Amino acid sequence: MQEVNSFDKNELNTSGFNWKFFCVGLGIGILGAAVILLFASTLRHWIYALLPESVREHSGTIVDADSLNRDVTNLEQGVAKLKSKLEPMTPGEPYVIVNTSENKIYLMSGKKTLREGVCSTGSYILLKDSENKREWIFHTPRGMYRVINKLKKPVWRKPDWAFVEEGLPIPPQNSPERYEKGVLGEYGLAFGNGYLIHGTLYKRMLGMPVTHGCIRVGDEDLSSIYENLQAGSKIFIY
Amino acid sequence: MWLIKNRKVLLSFIVGVVLPLLIMFLLVVALPIIRNSLGGQRVKGETSSSVRTSMDPVPLEHAKATRELLERKNALEIEQAFLQSRLKLAQTDSIFLVIDLVDSTVSLEIKGVELRRCKVLRSSLKAEGEFMGKIGSLSDWLSAPFVLQQEHATIPKEPIRVKEAPKNAAEADLMPPEEVPVEDDVVSFWLYFDRNLSFSVKEIQPPSFGDRFRKVFNKVRERFHFELTELGLWLRLKTPQSQVRISLELSREDAKAVYRALPDQAGLALRI
């Protein structure tokens, strides 16, 4: 009781406002303000939901049921029309989808999956030839492509990087050293810029990103793709 | 008891507590609501031919049917906007993203062909009042494709590995065989589109204590960052940048495939 009295004498009675307790309160208030900041969006949602509809929505409006019916019919027709434009975009004839993220390949027809298998796609290795200041990145391009050419027993024409990678001198463009038989499997489907869907000797690597950009598939998947796809067929890569 | 007896001390304490609370509440809660409410009234009755201003009462027996019709109309408007957006994107040569929160799916499409469809395992949408209760402007907002402006992620877009070419065949023979790297980072990415739309996409987390703690910590940090950014914008009398924030959780494979497939300035068709 005496302590309180001394406190009164020293602090309370000297001024009308107690700054010490104000600062303590301010500290607590700032902590509370941080909590409000943290939950501000939730608070706004709650308050917004509690507001009368006249504030949130179109106030003073009523709905004409007949014109609403007309609007709904028009909208239904519009939606059906848009759907009819979108649906034919999926090819009716066989096409291929390649998933480079998981190294999977799908032979499709319309929305139906005809065959699903593993493949190998680009390794994302950036090969640097510091001596000649050249570099190559081994990735499979993404997007939509078309089969340009179908090949039986394709022969690999080795590009410059194949020699650089092995530390060999680069032969002239038409040198027989550039041609290698039997490494691309039974079939090849070229889809532009030297990229192919082809077979492989390294079957245990299927399902991994190890190629120089081409798409390697197993023998059975390859023959099925070769049989079903024609020149002009679509190849989608993502 | 002591505080009650000393009213001035109590008053000082209460003023200290209430002042920052009040200022913060006004700045981050009350002012944005007032601004959005005023904004909402400005667009009153702007889009619909079937909604007219009148003081006539609505007959009670028609109220339920009318409400159902209105709901159907709103859903159709949004579906139409979504399809328009997809159709526009299908005219381009790029892979684009389709997010359908009604069906809980995320799809990758190109030229109108669905390449991959992913199930959304968990989702949440935070929208400020600007878009709430205004279906007319919501369908307008959704009817054109969104364009990706900025992105960041916990995994690289292209997992490039650099390899120096050997100087000769002998050096090539000595080089170790290339190993395929194992990617075990948690997949999370953030996409910022135009028209105040942002996404956070995460792989669904295993429910261990450490992961849960990290998740909560990241969420609190993310929220503080967002609210502080918004507060700064409100104080500068600017409209906050991200007014619609959507969080999605996908399987690890889906999250990775979606992020890596998206090109620069990818388009998005959204249905909510």
Interface residues (C-beta under 8 A of the other chain):
Chain A: V4 D8 L12 G16 F17 N18 W19 K20 F21 F22 C23 V24 G25 L26 G27 I28 G29 I30 G32 A33 I36 L37 L38 A40 S41 L43 R44 H45 I47 Y48 L51 E53 V55 R56 E57 H58 S59 G60 T61 I62 V63 D64 A65 S67 L68 N69 R70 D71 V72 L75 E76 G78 V79 L82 K83 K85 L86 M89 T90 P91 Y95 I97 N99 T100 S101 E102 K111 S123 Y124 I125 L126 L127 K128 D129 S130 E131 I137 H139 R142 G143 M144 V164 E165 E166 G167 L168 M208 P209 V210 K234 F236 Y238
Chain B: W2 K5 N6 K8 V9 L10 L11 S12 F13 I14 V15 G16 V17 V18 L19 P20 L21 I23 M24 F25 V28 V29 P32 I33 N36 S37 G40 Q41 K44 G45 S48 S49 S50 V51 R52 T53 S54 M55 D56 P57 V58 H62 A65 T66 L69 L70 R72 K73 L76 E77 E79 Q80 L83 Q84 R86 L87 A90 D93 S94 I95 L108 I110 K111 G112 V113 E114 L115 R116 K126 E128 G129 M132 G133 K134 E158 P159 I160 R161 V162 K163 E164 A165 P166 K167 N168 A169 A170 E171 A172 E178 V180 V220 R223 F224 F226 E227 L228 E230 L231 E253 K256 A257 R260 A261 P263
